[in-house]
Amino acid sequence: MLITPEQLIGFLSAALLITISPGPDNLMVLSVGMSRGRRQGMVFGLGCALGCLSHTLLATLGVSALIKASPLAFGALKLLGGAYLIWLGIGALRSRGGARVDGAGLPDESLGKLFAKGLFANAINPKVVLFFLSFLPQFVLAERGDVSWQTAQLGLLFTMQGVLIFGLLGYFSGAVGSWINRQPAAGMWMDRLAGLIFVGLGLKLLITH
């Protein structure tokens, strides 16, 4: 059973905006691309994006276990996730931007090491684990059944769009990085948009329940 078009559009719209908002991963992709070259930036970005697969697996297993244990537990996860998203959204709305890309001083590393570095950094990040456990279930429709499969599809979609966005950031790293450095307010407005999405998703869940 595939997710519905409404799930697909809503999820991808939120995921794309969140991914392009200035954060540690995409700023590091830009830094590597600016200092080492396009190919290096794209390889590092690929590692970061594929690191999401481990979080997808954890989220899928975790949601599946909750459903087997108790539907009420799954509902509690969505409520707690909604509260966490509101907290993230408020933080993004209060952000003053100021993100900068500094590509200087990075050590010389092979493509394999850069890929592994991106993969490992994302895979072990506890904040990303918590984000996946909070974000993915918000787009799961329990009434359609097979919640774990829906969660897996959403996680794979997030990973695929991450591969695309990070690949483009790596390829156009010089131009994008220079633009961000010249436009300090750009990151602030991206954070505002992402914050509105987080708060909106969280409030929708709390009000619905």
PyMOL CGO cylinders between C-alpha atoms (Angstrom):
from pymol import cmd
from pymol.cgo import CYLINDER

trace = [
    CYLINDER, 0.00, 0.00, 0.00, 1.49, 3.29, -1.12, 0.3, 1, 1, 1, 1, 1, 1,
    CYLINDER, 1.49, 3.29, -1.12, 0.96, 6.56, 0.70, 0.3, 1, 1, 1, 1, 1, 1,
    CYLINDER, 0.96, 6.56, 0.70, -1.74, 8.83, -0.70, 0.3, 1, 1, 1, 1, 1, 1,
    CYLINDER, -1.74, 8.83, -0.70, -0.99, 11.79, -3.00, 0.3, 1, 1, 1, 1, 1, 1,
    CYLINDER, -0.99, 11.79, -3.00, -2.08, 14.11, -0.19, 0.3, 1, 1, 1, 1, 1, 1,
    CYLINDER, -2.08, 14.11, -0.19, 0.44, 12.51, 2.17, 0.3, 1, 1, 1, 1, 1, 1,
    CYLINDER, 0.44, 12.51, 2.17, 3.13, 12.74, -0.51, 0.3, 1, 1, 1, 1, 1, 1,
    CYLINDER, 3.13, 12.74, -0.51, 2.56, 16.41, -1.32, 0.3, 1, 1, 1, 1, 1, 1,
    CYLINDER, 2.56, 16.41, -1.32, 2.21, 17.54, 2.29, 0.3, 1, 1, 1, 1, 1, 1,
    CYLINDER, 2.21, 17.54, 2.29, 5.24, 15.60, 3.48, 0.3, 1, 1, 1, 1, 1, 1,
    CYLINDER, 5.24, 15.60, 3.48, 7.56, 16.57, 0.63, 0.3, 1, 1, 1, 1, 1, 1,
    CYLINDER, 7.56, 16.57, 0.63, 6.58, 20.24, 0.91, 0.3, 1, 1, 1, 1, 1, 1,
    CYLINDER, 6.58, 20.24, 0.91, 7.55, 20.28, 4.59, 0.3, 1, 1, 1, 1, 1, 1,
    CYLINDER, 7.55, 20.28, 4.59, 10.64, 18.10, 4.12, 0.3, 1, 1, 1, 1, 1, 1,
    CYLINDER, 10.64, 18.10, 4.12, 12.07, 20.22, 1.31, 0.3, 1, 1, 1, 1, 1, 1,
    CYLINDER, 12.07, 20.22, 1.31, 11.72, 23.46, 3.26, 0.3, 1, 1, 1, 1, 1, 1,
    CYLINDER, 11.72, 23.46, 3.26, 13.25, 21.91, 6.36, 0.3, 1, 1, 1, 1, 1, 1,
    CYLINDER, 13.25, 21.91, 6.36, 16.17, 20.50, 4.38, 0.3, 1, 1, 1, 1, 1, 1,
    CYLINDER, 16.17, 20.50, 4.38, 17.08, 23.78, 2.68, 0.3, 1, 1, 1, 1, 1, 1,
    CYLINDER, 17.08, 23.78, 2.68, 16.83, 25.79, 5.90, 0.3, 1, 1, 1, 1, 1, 1,
    CYLINDER, 16.83, 25.79, 5.90, 20.37, 26.57, 7.14, 0.3, 1, 1, 1, 1, 1, 1,
    CYLINDER, 20.37, 26.57, 7.14, 21.55, 23.86, 9.49, 0.3, 1, 1, 1, 1, 1, 1,
    CYLINDER, 21.55, 23.86, 9.49, 24.73, 21.97, 10.42, 0.3, 1, 1, 1, 1, 1, 1,
    CYLINDER, 24.73, 21.97, 10.42, 24.44, 19.40, 7.61, 0.3, 1, 1, 1, 1, 1, 1,
    CYLINDER, 24.44, 19.40, 7.61, 23.75, 21.63, 4.63, 0.3, 1, 1, 1, 1, 1, 1,
    CYLINDER, 23.75, 21.63, 4.63, 26.18, 24.33, 5.78, 0.3, 1, 1, 1, 1, 1, 1,
    CYLINDER, 26.18, 24.33, 5.78, 28.88, 21.68, 6.07, 0.3, 1, 1, 1, 1, 1, 1,
    CYLINDER, 28.88, 21.68, 6.07, 28.06, 20.43, 2.56, 0.3, 1, 1, 1, 1, 1, 1,
    CYLINDER, 28.06, 20.43, 2.56, 28.49, 23.98, 1.29, 0.3, 1, 1, 1, 1, 1, 1,
    CYLINDER, 28.49, 23.98, 1.29, 31.75, 24.40, 3.21, 0.3, 1, 1, 1, 1, 1, 1,
    CYLINDER, 31.75, 24.40, 3.21, 33.22, 21.20, 1.78, 0.3, 1, 1, 1, 1, 1, 1,
    CYLINDER, 33.22, 21.20, 1.78, 32.10, 22.12, -1.73, 0.3, 1, 1, 1, 1, 1, 1,
    CYLINDER, 32.10, 22.12, -1.73, 33.51, 25.64, -1.52, 0.3, 1, 1, 1, 1, 1, 1,
    CYLINDER, 33.51, 25.64, -1.52, 36.89, 24.56, -0.15, 0.3, 1, 1, 1, 1, 1, 1,
    CYLINDER, 36.89, 24.56, -0.15, 37.42, 21.18, -1.81, 0.3, 1, 1, 1, 1, 1, 1,
    CYLINDER, 37.42, 21.18, -1.81, 35.35, 21.26, -4.99, 0.3, 1, 1, 1, 1, 1, 1,
    CYLINDER, 35.35, 21.26, -4.99, 31.98, 20.22, -6.37, 0.3, 1, 1, 1, 1, 1, 1,
    CYLINDER, 31.98, 20.22, -6.37, 32.58, 16.49, -6.39, 0.3, 1, 1, 1, 1, 1, 1,
    CYLINDER, 32.58, 16.49, -6.39, 33.76, 16.45, -2.78, 0.3, 1, 1, 1, 1, 1, 1,
    CYLINDER, 33.76, 16.45, -2.78, 30.77, 18.51, -1.68, 0.3, 1, 1, 1, 1, 1, 1,
    CYLINDER, 30.77, 18.51, -1.68, 28.35, 16.21, -3.48, 0.3, 1, 1, 1, 1, 1, 1,
    CYLINDER, 28.35, 16.21, -3.48, 29.96, 13.07, -2.01, 0.3, 1, 1, 1, 1, 1, 1,
    CYLINDER, 29.96, 13.07, -2.01, 29.84, 14.47, 1.52, 0.3, 1, 1, 1, 1, 1, 1,
    CYLINDER, 29.84, 14.47, 1.52, 26.22, 15.50, 0.98, 0.3, 1, 1, 1, 1, 1, 1,
    CYLINDER, 26.22, 15.50, 0.98, 25.37, 12.01, -0.27, 0.3, 1, 1, 1, 1, 1, 1,
    CYLINDER, 25.37, 12.01, -0.27, 26.78, 10.56, 2.94, 0.3, 1, 1, 1, 1, 1, 1,
    CYLINDER, 26.78, 10.56, 2.94, 24.74, 12.97, 5.07, 0.3, 1, 1, 1, 1, 1, 1,
    CYLINDER, 24.74, 12.97, 5.07, 21.54, 12.15, 3.20, 0.3, 1, 1, 1, 1, 1, 1,
    CYLINDER, 21.54, 12.15, 3.20, 22.01, 8.37, 3.28, 0.3, 1, 1, 1, 1, 1, 1,
    CYLINDER, 22.01, 8.37, 3.28, 22.61, 8.57, 7.02, 0.3, 1, 1, 1, 1, 1, 1,
    CYLINDER, 22.61, 8.57, 7.02, 18.86, 9.19, 7.25, 0.3, 1, 1, 1, 1, 1, 1,
    CYLINDER, 18.86, 9.19, 7.25, 18.26, 5.54, 6.32, 0.3, 1, 1, 1, 1, 1, 1,
    CYLINDER, 18.26, 5.54, 6.32, 19.36, 4.45, 9.79, 0.3, 1, 1, 1, 1, 1, 1,
    CYLINDER, 19.36, 4.45, 9.79, 16.87, 6.88, 11.35, 0.3, 1, 1, 1, 1, 1, 1,
    CYLINDER, 16.87, 6.88, 11.35, 14.17, 5.60, 9.01, 0.3, 1, 1, 1, 1, 1, 1,
    CYLINDER, 14.17, 5.60, 9.01, 14.80, 2.05, 10.23, 0.3, 1, 1, 1, 1, 1, 1,
    CYLINDER, 14.80, 2.05, 10.23, 14.70, 3.10, 13.88, 0.3, 1, 1, 1, 1, 1, 1,
    CYLINDER, 14.70, 3.10, 13.88, 11.52, 5.12, 13.37, 0.3, 1, 1, 1, 1, 1, 1,
    CYLINDER, 11.52, 5.12, 13.37, 9.83, 2.27, 11.48, 0.3, 1, 1, 1, 1, 1, 1,
    CYLINDER, 9.83, 2.27, 11.48, 10.72, -0.31, 14.14, 0.3, 1, 1, 1, 1, 1, 1,
    CYLINDER, 10.72, -0.31, 14.14, 9.77, 2.04, 16.95, 0.3, 1, 1, 1, 1, 1, 1,
    CYLINDER, 9.77, 2.04, 16.95, 6.38, 2.95, 15.50, 0.3, 1, 1, 1, 1, 1, 1,
    CYLINDER, 6.38, 2.95, 15.50, 5.65, -0.69, 14.67, 0.3, 1, 1, 1, 1, 1, 1,
    CYLINDER, 5.65, -0.69, 14.67, 6.48, -1.74, 18.23, 0.3, 1, 1, 1, 1, 1, 1,
    CYLINDER, 6.48, -1.74, 18.23, 4.21, 0.96, 19.66, 0.3, 1, 1, 1, 1, 1, 1,
    CYLINDER, 4.21, 0.96, 19.66, 1.31, -0.11, 17.46, 0.3, 1, 1, 1, 1, 1, 1,
    CYLINDER, 1.31, -0.11, 17.46, 1.70, -3.72, 18.59, 0.3, 1, 1, 1, 1, 1, 1,
    CYLINDER, 1.70, -3.72, 18.59, 1.94, -2.64, 22.22, 0.3, 1, 1, 1, 1, 1, 1,
    CYLINDER, 1.94, -2.64, 22.22, -0.95, -0.19, 22.23, 0.3, 1, 1, 1, 1, 1, 1,
    CYLINDER, -0.95, -0.19, 22.23, -2.67, 2.16, 19.78, 0.3, 1, 1, 1, 1, 1, 1,
    CYLINDER, -2.67, 2.16, 19.78, -2.84, 4.61, 22.70, 0.3, 1, 1, 1, 1, 1, 1,
    CYLINDER, -2.84, 4.61, 22.70, 0.95, 4.57, 22.86, 0.3, 1, 1, 1, 1, 1, 1,
    CYLINDER, 0.95, 4.57, 22.86, 1.12, 5.54, 19.20, 0.3, 1, 1, 1, 1, 1, 1,
    CYLINDER, 1.12, 5.54, 19.20, -1.30, 8.38, 19.88, 0.3, 1, 1, 1, 1, 1, 1,
    CYLINDER, -1.30, 8.38, 19.88, 0.88, 9.51, 22.76, 0.3, 1, 1, 1, 1, 1, 1,
    CYLINDER, 0.88, 9.51, 22.76, 3.94, 9.46, 20.49, 0.3, 1, 1, 1, 1, 1, 1,
    CYLINDER, 3.94, 9.46, 20.49, 2.17, 11.71, 17.99, 0.3, 1, 1, 1, 1, 1, 1,
    CYLINDER, 2.17, 11.71, 17.99, 1.13, 14.12, 20.75, 0.3, 1, 1, 1, 1, 1, 1,
    CYLINDER, 1.13, 14.12, 20.75, 4.62, 14.25, 22.23, 0.3, 1, 1, 1, 1, 1, 1,
    CYLINDER, 4.62, 14.25, 22.23, 6.01, 14.62, 18.73, 0.3, 1, 1, 1, 1, 1, 1,
    CYLINDER, 6.01, 14.62, 18.73, 3.63, 17.48, 18.08, 0.3, 1, 1, 1, 1, 1, 1,
    CYLINDER, 3.63, 17.48, 18.08, 4.80, 19.24, 21.24, 0.3, 1, 1, 1, 1, 1, 1,
    CYLINDER, 4.80, 19.24, 21.24, 8.43, 18.70, 20.21, 0.3, 1, 1, 1, 1, 1, 1,
    CYLINDER, 8.43, 18.70, 20.21, 7.77, 20.14, 16.75, 0.3, 1, 1, 1, 1, 1, 1,
    CYLINDER, 7.77, 20.14, 16.75, 6.15, 23.21, 18.31, 0.3, 1, 1, 1, 1, 1, 1,
    CYLINDER, 6.15, 23.21, 18.31, 9.25, 23.64, 20.48, 0.3, 1, 1, 1, 1, 1, 1,
    CYLINDER, 9.25, 23.64, 20.48, 11.49, 23.37, 17.42, 0.3, 1, 1, 1, 1, 1, 1,
    CYLINDER, 11.49, 23.37, 17.42, 9.25, 25.80, 15.55, 0.3, 1, 1, 1, 1, 1, 1,
    CYLINDER, 9.25, 25.80, 15.55, 9.39, 28.40, 18.31, 0.3, 1, 1, 1, 1, 1, 1,
    CYLINDER, 9.39, 28.40, 18.31, 13.17, 28.13, 18.32, 0.3, 1, 1, 1, 1, 1, 1,
    CYLINDER, 13.17, 28.13, 18.32, 13.28, 28.64, 14.54, 0.3, 1, 1, 1, 1, 1, 1,
    CYLINDER, 13.28, 28.64, 14.54, 10.90, 31.60, 14.74, 0.3, 1, 1, 1, 1, 1, 1,
    CYLINDER, 10.90, 31.60, 14.74, 13.12, 33.24, 17.36, 0.3, 1, 1, 1, 1, 1, 1,
    CYLINDER, 13.12, 33.24, 17.36, 16.27, 32.68, 15.30, 0.3, 1, 1, 1, 1, 1, 1,
    CYLINDER, 16.27, 32.68, 15.30, 18.10, 35.80, 14.20, 0.3, 1, 1, 1, 1, 1, 1,
    CYLINDER, 18.10, 35.80, 14.20, 19.77, 34.06, 11.26, 0.3, 1, 1, 1, 1, 1, 1,
    CYLINDER, 19.77, 34.06, 11.26, 23.35, 35.05, 10.68, 0.3, 1, 1, 1, 1, 1, 1,
    CYLINDER, 23.35, 35.05, 10.68, 24.37, 31.69, 9.17, 0.3, 1, 1, 1, 1, 1, 1,
    CYLINDER, 24.37, 31.69, 9.17, 27.66, 31.86, 7.30, 0.3, 1, 1, 1, 1, 1, 1,
    CYLINDER, 27.66, 31.86, 7.30, 29.59, 29.38, 5.20, 0.3, 1, 1, 1, 1, 1, 1,
    CYLINDER, 29.59, 29.38, 5.20, 33.31, 29.10, 5.95, 0.3, 1, 1, 1, 1, 1, 1,
    CYLINDER, 33.31, 29.10, 5.95, 35.14, 26.73, 3.66, 0.3, 1, 1, 1, 1, 1, 1,
    CYLINDER, 35.14, 26.73, 3.66, 38.63, 27.47, 4.91, 0.3, 1, 1, 1, 1, 1, 1,
    CYLINDER, 38.63, 27.47, 4.91, 40.89, 25.19, 6.90, 0.3, 1, 1, 1, 1, 1, 1,
    CYLINDER, 40.89, 25.19, 6.90, 39.24, 21.84, 6.14, 0.3, 1, 1, 1, 1, 1, 1,
    CYLINDER, 39.24, 21.84, 6.14, 41.67, 18.87, 6.07, 0.3, 1, 1, 1, 1, 1, 1,
    CYLINDER, 41.67, 18.87, 6.07, 42.49, 17.05, 2.85, 0.3, 1, 1, 1, 1, 1, 1,
    CYLINDER, 42.49, 17.05, 2.85, 40.43, 13.84, 2.73, 0.3, 1, 1, 1, 1, 1, 1,
    CYLINDER, 40.43, 13.84, 2.73, 39.60, 11.22, 0.11, 0.3, 1, 1, 1, 1, 1, 1,
    CYLINDER, 39.60, 11.22, 0.11, 36.13, 10.86, -1.39, 0.3, 1, 1, 1, 1, 1, 1,
    CYLINDER, 36.13, 10.86, -1.39, 35.61, 7.67, 0.61, 0.3, 1, 1, 1, 1, 1, 1,
    CYLINDER, 35.61, 7.67, 0.61, 36.50, 9.38, 3.86, 0.3, 1, 1, 1, 1, 1, 1,
    CYLINDER, 36.50, 9.38, 3.86, 34.26, 12.34, 3.08, 0.3, 1, 1, 1, 1, 1, 1,
    CYLINDER, 34.26, 12.34, 3.08, 31.32, 10.02, 2.32, 0.3, 1, 1, 1, 1, 1, 1,
    CYLINDER, 31.32, 10.02, 2.32, 31.91, 8.03, 5.53, 0.3, 1, 1, 1, 1, 1, 1,
    CYLINDER, 31.91, 8.03, 5.53, 32.24, 11.24, 7.53, 0.3, 1, 1, 1, 1, 1, 1,
    CYLINDER, 32.24, 11.24, 7.53, 28.90, 12.55, 6.29, 0.3, 1, 1, 1, 1, 1, 1,
    CYLINDER, 28.90, 12.55, 6.29, 27.20, 9.18, 6.76, 0.3, 1, 1, 1, 1, 1, 1,
    CYLINDER, 27.20, 9.18, 6.76, 28.54, 8.69, 10.29, 0.3, 1, 1, 1, 1, 1, 1,
    CYLINDER, 28.54, 8.69, 10.29, 27.90, 12.25, 11.44, 0.3, 1, 1, 1, 1, 1, 1,
    CYLINDER, 27.90, 12.25, 11.44, 24.23, 12.06, 10.44, 0.3, 1, 1, 1, 1, 1, 1,
    CYLINDER, 24.23, 12.06, 10.44, 23.63, 8.47, 11.55, 0.3, 1, 1, 1, 1, 1, 1,
    CYLINDER, 23.63, 8.47, 11.55, 24.79, 9.00, 15.14, 0.3, 1, 1, 1, 1, 1, 1,
    CYLINDER, 24.79, 9.00, 15.14, 23.18, 12.41, 15.65, 0.3, 1, 1, 1, 1, 1, 1,
    CYLINDER, 23.18, 12.41, 15.65, 20.62, 11.96, 18.47, 0.3, 1, 1, 1, 1, 1, 1,
    CYLINDER, 20.62, 11.96, 18.47, 18.80, 15.13, 17.44, 0.3, 1, 1, 1, 1, 1, 1,
    CYLINDER, 18.80, 15.13, 17.44, 18.08, 13.63, 14.02, 0.3, 1, 1, 1, 1, 1, 1,
    CYLINDER, 18.08, 13.63, 14.02, 16.78, 10.43, 15.65, 0.3, 1, 1, 1, 1, 1, 1,
    CYLINDER, 16.78, 10.43, 15.65, 14.40, 12.47, 17.80, 0.3, 1, 1, 1, 1, 1, 1,
    CYLINDER, 14.40, 12.47, 17.80, 13.36, 14.56, 14.80, 0.3, 1, 1, 1, 1, 1, 1,
    CYLINDER, 13.36, 14.56, 14.80, 12.47, 11.48, 12.75, 0.3, 1, 1, 1, 1, 1, 1,
    CYLINDER, 12.47, 11.48, 12.75, 10.47, 9.94, 15.60, 0.3, 1, 1, 1, 1, 1, 1,
    CYLINDER, 10.47, 9.94, 15.60, 8.55, 13.22, 15.92, 0.3, 1, 1, 1, 1, 1, 1,
    CYLINDER, 8.55, 13.22, 15.92, 8.22, 14.28, 12.28, 0.3, 1, 1, 1, 1, 1, 1,
    CYLINDER, 8.22, 14.28, 12.28, 7.44, 11.10, 10.31, 0.3, 1, 1, 1, 1, 1, 1,
    CYLINDER, 7.44, 11.10, 10.31, 4.45, 9.88, 12.39, 0.3, 1, 1, 1, 1, 1, 1,
    CYLINDER, 4.45, 9.88, 12.39, 2.68, 13.21, 11.85, 0.3, 1, 1, 1, 1, 1, 1,
    CYLINDER, 2.68, 13.21, 11.85, 2.07, 12.19, 8.22, 0.3, 1, 1, 1, 1, 1, 1,
    CYLINDER, 2.07, 12.19, 8.22, 1.03, 8.62, 8.98, 0.3, 1, 1, 1, 1, 1, 1,
    CYLINDER, 1.03, 8.62, 8.98, -2.66, 7.81, 8.60, 0.3, 1, 1, 1, 1, 1, 1,
    CYLINDER, -2.66, 7.81, 8.60, -3.33, 5.06, 11.13, 0.3, 1, 1, 1, 1, 1, 1,
    CYLINDER, -3.33, 5.06, 11.13, -6.78, 4.38, 9.69, 0.3, 1, 1, 1, 1, 1, 1,
    CYLINDER, -6.78, 4.38, 9.69, -5.18, 3.23, 6.41, 0.3, 1, 1, 1, 1, 1, 1,
    CYLINDER, -5.18, 3.23, 6.41, -3.34, 0.45, 8.23, 0.3, 1, 1, 1, 1, 1, 1,
    CYLINDER, -3.34, 0.45, 8.23, 0.25, -0.82, 7.91, 0.3, 1, 1, 1, 1, 1, 1,
    CYLINDER, 0.25, -0.82, 7.91, 1.67, 2.11, 9.82, 0.3, 1, 1, 1, 1, 1, 1,
    CYLINDER, 1.67, 2.11, 9.82, 5.23, 0.77, 9.75, 0.3, 1, 1, 1, 1, 1, 1,
    CYLINDER, 5.23, 0.77, 9.75, 5.20, 0.60, 5.93, 0.3, 1, 1, 1, 1, 1, 1,
    CYLINDER, 5.20, 0.60, 5.93, 3.86, 4.14, 5.70, 0.3, 1, 1, 1, 1, 1, 1,
    CYLINDER, 3.86, 4.14, 5.70, 6.63, 5.30, 8.04, 0.3, 1, 1, 1, 1, 1, 1,
    CYLINDER, 6.63, 5.30, 8.04, 9.26, 3.52, 5.96, 0.3, 1, 1, 1, 1, 1, 1,
    CYLINDER, 9.26, 3.52, 5.96, 8.00, 5.16, 2.76, 0.3, 1, 1, 1, 1, 1, 1,
    CYLINDER, 8.00, 5.16, 2.76, 8.10, 8.61, 4.35, 0.3, 1, 1, 1, 1, 1, 1,
    CYLINDER, 8.10, 8.61, 4.35, 11.63, 8.00, 5.60, 0.3, 1, 1, 1, 1, 1, 1,
    CYLINDER, 11.63, 8.00, 5.60, 12.78, 6.88, 2.16, 0.3, 1, 1, 1, 1, 1, 1,
    CYLINDER, 12.78, 6.88, 2.16, 11.18, 9.96, 0.61, 0.3, 1, 1, 1, 1, 1, 1,
    CYLINDER, 11.18, 9.96, 0.61, 12.99, 12.19, 3.09, 0.3, 1, 1, 1, 1, 1, 1,
    CYLINDER, 12.99, 12.19, 3.09, 16.28, 10.46, 2.25, 0.3, 1, 1, 1, 1, 1, 1,
    CYLINDER, 16.28, 10.46, 2.25, 15.71, 10.80, -1.51, 0.3, 1, 1, 1, 1, 1, 1,
    CYLINDER, 15.71, 10.80, -1.51, 14.93, 14.50, -1.34, 0.3, 1, 1, 1, 1, 1, 1,
    CYLINDER, 14.93, 14.50, -1.34, 17.95, 14.91, 0.93, 0.3, 1, 1, 1, 1, 1, 1,
    CYLINDER, 17.95, 14.91, 0.93, 20.16, 13.26, -1.71, 0.3, 1, 1, 1, 1, 1, 1,
    CYLINDER, 20.16, 13.26, -1.71, 18.77, 15.67, -4.33, 0.3, 1, 1, 1, 1, 1, 1,
    CYLINDER, 18.77, 15.67, -4.33, 19.06, 18.84, -2.24, 0.3, 1, 1, 1, 1, 1, 1,
    CYLINDER, 19.06, 18.84, -2.24, 22.49, 18.07, -0.80, 0.3, 1, 1, 1, 1, 1, 1,
    CYLINDER, 22.49, 18.07, -0.80, 23.74, 17.03, -4.23, 0.3, 1, 1, 1, 1, 1, 1,
    CYLINDER, 23.74, 17.03, -4.23, 22.61, 20.36, -5.68, 0.3, 1, 1, 1, 1, 1, 1,
    CYLINDER, 22.61, 20.36, -5.68, 24.12, 22.25, -2.76, 0.3, 1, 1, 1, 1, 1, 1,
    CYLINDER, 24.12, 22.25, -2.76, 27.43, 20.47, -3.30, 0.3, 1, 1, 1, 1, 1, 1,
    CYLINDER, 27.43, 20.47, -3.30, 27.39, 21.15, -7.03, 0.3, 1, 1, 1, 1, 1, 1,
    CYLINDER, 27.39, 21.15, -7.03, 26.46, 24.83, -6.70, 0.3, 1, 1, 1, 1, 1, 1,
    CYLINDER, 26.46, 24.83, -6.70, 28.28, 25.28, -3.39, 0.3, 1, 1, 1, 1, 1, 1,
    CYLINDER, 28.28, 25.28, -3.39, 30.36, 28.24, -4.52, 0.3, 1, 1, 1, 1, 1, 1,
    CYLINDER, 30.36, 28.24, -4.52, 27.42, 30.32, -5.72, 0.3, 1, 1, 1, 1, 1, 1,
    CYLINDER, 27.42, 30.32, -5.72, 25.05, 29.29, -2.91, 0.3, 1, 1, 1, 1, 1, 1,
    CYLINDER, 25.05, 29.29, -2.91, 27.66, 29.76, -0.19, 0.3, 1, 1, 1, 1, 1, 1,
    CYLINDER, 27.66, 29.76, -0.19, 28.61, 33.20, -1.45, 0.3, 1, 1, 1, 1, 1, 1,
    CYLINDER, 28.61, 33.20, -1.45, 24.94, 34.22, -1.64, 0.3, 1, 1, 1, 1, 1, 1,
    CYLINDER, 24.94, 34.22, -1.64, 24.31, 33.11, 1.96, 0.3, 1, 1, 1, 1, 1, 1,
    CYLINDER, 24.31, 33.11, 1.96, 27.36, 35.04, 3.14, 0.3, 1, 1, 1, 1, 1, 1,
    CYLINDER, 27.36, 35.04, 3.14, 26.14, 38.16, 1.31, 0.3, 1, 1, 1, 1, 1, 1,
    CYLINDER, 26.14, 38.16, 1.31, 22.56, 37.78, 2.57, 0.3, 1, 1, 1, 1, 1, 1,
    CYLINDER, 22.56, 37.78, 2.57, 22.71, 37.26, 6.35, 0.3, 1, 1, 1, 1, 1, 1,
    CYLINDER, 22.71, 37.26, 6.35, 18.94, 37.74, 6.63, 0.3, 1, 1, 1, 1, 1, 1,
    CYLINDER, 18.94, 37.74, 6.63, 18.19, 34.91, 4.17, 0.3, 1, 1, 1, 1, 1, 1,
    CYLINDER, 18.19, 34.91, 4.17, 18.77, 32.23, 6.78, 0.3, 1, 1, 1, 1, 1, 1,
    CYLINDER, 18.77, 32.23, 6.78, 16.51, 34.03, 9.21, 0.3, 1, 1, 1, 1, 1, 1,
    CYLINDER, 16.51, 34.03, 9.21, 13.57, 34.04, 6.80, 0.3, 1, 1, 1, 1, 1, 1,
    CYLINDER, 13.57, 34.04, 6.80, 14.14, 30.38, 5.90, 0.3, 1, 1, 1, 1, 1, 1,
    CYLINDER, 14.14, 30.38, 5.90, 14.06, 29.60, 9.61, 0.3, 1, 1, 1, 1, 1, 1,
    CYLINDER, 14.06, 29.60, 9.61, 10.82, 31.57, 9.92, 0.3, 1, 1, 1, 1, 1, 1,
    CYLINDER, 10.82, 31.57, 9.92, 9.16, 29.48, 7.21, 0.3, 1, 1, 1, 1, 1, 1,
    CYLINDER, 9.16, 29.48, 7.21, 10.41, 26.21, 8.67, 0.3, 1, 1, 1, 1, 1, 1,
    CYLINDER, 10.41, 26.21, 8.67, 9.29, 27.36, 12.13, 0.3, 1, 1, 1, 1, 1, 1,
    CYLINDER, 9.29, 27.36, 12.13, 5.77, 28.06, 10.89, 0.3, 1, 1, 1, 1, 1, 1,
    CYLINDER, 5.77, 28.06, 10.89, 5.60, 24.56, 9.42, 0.3, 1, 1, 1, 1, 1, 1,
    CYLINDER, 5.60, 24.56, 9.42, 6.77, 22.97, 12.68, 0.3, 1, 1, 1, 1, 1, 1,
    CYLINDER, 6.77, 22.97, 12.68, 4.35, 24.96, 14.81, 0.3, 1, 1, 1, 1, 1, 1,
    CYLINDER, 4.35, 24.96, 14.81, 1.49, 24.37, 12.37, 0.3, 1, 1, 1, 1, 1, 1,
    CYLINDER, 1.49, 24.37, 12.37, 2.01, 20.60, 12.34, 0.3, 1, 1, 1, 1, 1, 1,
    CYLINDER, 2.01, 20.60, 12.34, 2.27, 20.48, 16.11, 0.3, 1, 1, 1, 1, 1, 1,
    CYLINDER, 2.27, 20.48, 16.11, -0.84, 22.58, 16.71, 0.3, 1, 1, 1, 1, 1, 1,
    CYLINDER, -0.84, 22.58, 16.71, -2.82, 20.56, 14.19, 0.3, 1, 1, 1, 1, 1, 1,
    CYLINDER, -2.82, 20.56, 14.19, -2.05, 17.40, 16.12, 0.3, 1, 1, 1, 1, 1, 1,
    CYLINDER, -2.05, 17.40, 16.12, -2.82, 18.85, 19.52, 0.3, 1, 1, 1, 1, 1, 1,
    CYLINDER, -2.82, 18.85, 19.52, -6.11, 20.40, 18.34, 0.3, 1, 1, 1, 1, 1, 1,
    CYLINDER, -6.11, 20.40, 18.34, -7.17, 17.25, 16.48, 0.3, 1, 1, 1, 1, 1, 1,
    CYLINDER, -7.17, 17.25, 16.48, -6.54, 15.04, 19.48, 0.3, 1, 1, 1, 1, 1, 1,
]
cmd.load_cgo(trace, "trace")
